[in-house]
Amino acid sequence: MGFGMLWYGPLFGKRWSRLMGFSTDKLEEMKKRGMFKISLIAFITELITAYVLAYLIALTGSYALPVLVSLIFWLWIGLLVPILVGATLWEGKPIGLLIINMSYHLLTLSIMGLVIVYWATWS
C-alpha cells in the first residue's frame, strides 16, 4: 500500500490523473466520498495477492532469487499484462496509463515476492 501511495502520488500521480481524465474537482470529490472504504478494499485485495503469490512460491519448492524473478515475470506477463491491456483498450484509455499501471503491478509483485522470500528464509 505504501508503494502504491508513492507510485500514484508523488512519482506519477499528476500524470496518472491527467491520463485518467480526472480534474482536481473530481479528485477532491472522490476523496470526500470515501477513500477509507476504497483503501480498505484495496488493502484486502493486496493481501489476497500476497497470499496467492506466497502459495505459488511455496509450490515451486525454491526460495532462490532466479526462481522468484521467473515466477513473477511469468505471472505478470501472462496474467496481469493481458488483463491491463484489454481493460485499457476497451476503456479507451491512453497507452501512457497502461505503462504506468503495468509497471506498478510488476514492481508490486516484485516487492511482495522479495518480502515473502525474505520472511520465509529468515524467520
Residue pairs with C-beta under 8 A, 6 or more apart in sequence:
1 39
1 42
1 43
1 46
3 107
3 108
3 111
4 42
4 104
4 108
7 100
7 104
7 107
8 16
8 104
12 100
15 96
15 100
16 97
16 100
17 27
19 93
19 94
19 96
19 97
19 100
20 93
20 97
22 30
46 108
49 108
49 109
49 112
50 112
50 115
50 116
53 72
53 75
53 109
53 112
53 113
53 116
54 116
54 120
56 71
56 75
57 63
57 67
57 68
57 71
57 113
57 116
57 117
57 120
58 120
60 67
60 71
63 117
63 120
63 121
65 117
68 113
68 114
68 117
71 113
72 106
72 109
72 110
72 113
75 109
76 102
76 105
76 106
76 109
80 102
80 105
80 106
80 109
81 102
84 98
84 101
84 102
84 105
85 98
87 93
88 94
88 95
88 97
88 98
88 101
